[in-house]
Amino acid sequence: MNDLNYAPVCGLYCGACELLSMKCRGCGYEQGKPFWTDMLPTKICPLYECCQNQKGWEHCGQCDDFPCKTFLELRDPSLTEEEFKESLEMRKKELKRRVEIGTDNWLKEKSVG
């Protein structure tokens, strides 16, 4: 069975994260509060707060405002500008794919890839 907690709102796949088990259990398990949110004033991922807590969506790709300013501006500070742009494009593509085939099928694709 696919673990929906590994399918965060942002389009990443937690199952491929090098920090899984070391610093994080997966975004769904952390309920929008993975380790890096300690550095934010709100202590919660802004995408999770907007998407799940405020709008009740499963992921950002379901929102009429996608990709919004928050999605486009939230970045990992360790990424170069080029890496950040690549990450944005990849996450947009992944979220569009989730809309097309559903998260369960998307997770199946990710777990075999």
One Martini backbone bead per residue (centre of mass of N, CA, C, O) as a GRO file, in nm:
protein
  113
    1MET     BB    1   0.099   0.035   0.019
    2ASN     BB    2   0.053   0.364  -0.001
    3ASP     BB    3   0.204   0.660   0.137
    4LEU     BB    4   0.056   0.967   0.178
    5ASN     BB    5   0.288   1.099   0.362
    6TYR     BB    6   0.483   1.107   0.084
    7ALA     BB    7   0.263   1.338  -0.034
    8PRO     BB    8   0.305   1.639  -0.064
    9VAL     BB    9   0.189   1.952  -0.160
   10CYS     BB   10   0.461   2.039  -0.345
   11GLY     BB   11   0.572   1.756  -0.523
   12LEU     BB   12   0.722   1.584  -0.362
   13TYR     BB   13   0.911   1.283  -0.255
   14CYS     BB   14   0.982   1.145   0.046
   15GLY     BB   15   1.105   0.860  -0.037
   16ALA     BB   16   1.371   1.028  -0.171
   17CYS     BB   17   1.478   1.136   0.091
   18GLU     BB   18   1.775   1.172   0.275
   19LEU     BB   19   1.610   1.259   0.559
   20LEU     BB   20   1.469   1.015   0.595
   21SER     BB   21   1.463   0.924   0.944
   22MET     BB   22   1.665   1.144   1.051
   23LYS     BB   23   1.463   1.429   1.041
   24CYS     BB   24   1.218   1.269   0.897
   25ARG     BB   25   0.895   1.102   0.823
   26GLY     BB   26   0.723   1.294   0.662
   27CYS     BB   27   0.505   1.537   0.590
   28GLY     BB   28   0.243   1.406   0.691
   29TYR     BB   29   0.351   1.329   0.974
   30GLU     BB   30   0.433   1.643   1.037
   31GLN     BB   31   0.205   1.845   0.960
   32GLY     BB   32   0.392   2.089   0.832
   33LYS     BB   33   0.661   2.020   1.050
   34PRO     BB   34   0.939   2.016   0.962
   35PHE     BB   35   1.253   2.087   1.066
   36TRP     BB   36   1.276   2.364   0.888
   37THR     BB   37   1.040   2.530   1.040
   38ASP     BB   38   1.213   2.645   1.278
   39MET     BB   39   1.308   2.896   1.081
   40LEU     BB   40   1.020   2.993   1.105
   41PRO     BB   41   0.786   3.200   1.237
   42THR     BB   42   0.535   2.981   1.204
   43LYS     BB   43   0.632   2.662   1.212
   44ILE     BB   44   0.517   2.629   0.907
   45CYS     BB   45   0.433   2.538   0.612
   46PRO     BB   46   0.294   2.747   0.384
   47LEU     BB   47   0.171   2.533   0.196
   48TYR     BB   48   0.024   2.364   0.404
   49GLU     BB   49  -0.145   2.583   0.533
   50CYS     BB   50  -0.298   2.658   0.278
   51CYS     BB   51  -0.386   2.386   0.150
   52GLN     BB   52  -0.489   2.221   0.407
   53ASN     BB   53  -0.586   2.423   0.637
   54GLN     BB   54  -0.746   2.638   0.452
   55LYS     BB   55  -0.849   2.465   0.174
   56GLY     BB   56  -0.843   2.132   0.174
   57TRP     BB   57  -0.616   2.018   0.012
   58GLU     BB   58  -0.393   1.781  -0.091
   59HIS     BB   59  -0.272   1.979  -0.323
   60CYS     BB   60  -0.162   2.243  -0.514
   61GLY     BB   61  -0.270   2.135  -0.801
   62GLN     BB   62  -0.587   2.190  -0.713
   63CYS     BB   63  -0.548   2.487  -0.739
   64ASP     BB   64  -0.644   2.779  -0.903
   65ASP     BB   65  -0.354   2.933  -0.812
   66PHE     BB   66  -0.176   2.753  -0.970
   67PRO     BB   67   0.100   2.905  -0.926
   68CYS     BB   68   0.185   3.071  -0.657
   69LYS     BB   69   0.372   3.280  -0.477
   70THR     BB   70   0.448   3.080  -0.256
   71PHE     BB   71   0.547   2.855  -0.441
   72LEU     BB   72   0.760   3.039  -0.606
   73GLU     BB   73   0.924   3.141  -0.322
   74LEU     BB   74   0.975   2.876  -0.194
   75ARG     BB   75   1.302   2.796  -0.056
   76ASP     BB   76   1.600   2.643  -0.066
   77PRO     BB   77   1.896   2.789   0.042
   78SER     BB   78   2.095   2.561  -0.089
   79LEU     BB   79   2.009   2.661  -0.360
   80THR     BB   80   2.048   2.751  -0.652
   81GLU     BB   81   1.896   2.916  -0.894
   82GLU     BB   82   1.892   2.679  -1.092
   83GLU     BB   83   1.790   2.461  -0.895
   84PHE     BB   84   1.529   2.604  -0.823
   85LYS     BB   85   1.404   2.608  -1.106
   86GLU     BB   86   1.408   2.302  -1.142
   87SER     BB   87   1.233   2.238  -0.896
   88LEU     BB   88   0.981   2.387  -0.983
   89GLU     BB   89   0.930   2.233  -1.246
   90MET     BB   90   0.910   1.952  -1.120
   91ARG     BB   91   0.675   2.012  -0.921
   92LYS     BB   92   0.468   2.095  -1.131
   93LYS     BB   93   0.473   1.830  -1.287
   94GLU     BB   94   0.392   1.643  -1.049
   95LEU     BB   95   0.117   1.780  -0.986
   96LYS     BB   96  -0.009   1.734  -1.262
   97ARG     BB   97   0.011   1.427  -1.245
   98ARG     BB   98  -0.169   1.393  -0.995
   99VAL     BB   99  -0.420   1.501  -1.132
  100GLU     BB  100  -0.436   1.291  -1.363
  101ILE     BB  101  -0.385   1.001  -1.170
  102GLY     BB  102  -0.335   1.037  -0.886
  103THR     BB  103  -0.177   0.973  -0.593
  104ASP     BB  104  -0.164   0.666  -0.587
  105ASN     BB  105  -0.035   0.632  -0.871
  106TRP     BB  106   0.204   0.818  -0.819
  107LEU     BB  107   0.327   0.646  -0.592
  108LYS     BB  108   0.372   0.398  -0.765
  109GLU     BB  109   0.572   0.530  -0.955
  110LYS     BB  110   0.780   0.616  -0.735
  111SER     BB  111   0.836   0.326  -0.605
  112VAL     BB  112   0.961   0.214  -0.895
  113GLY     BB  113   1.168   0.461  -0.971
   0.00000   0.00000   0.00000
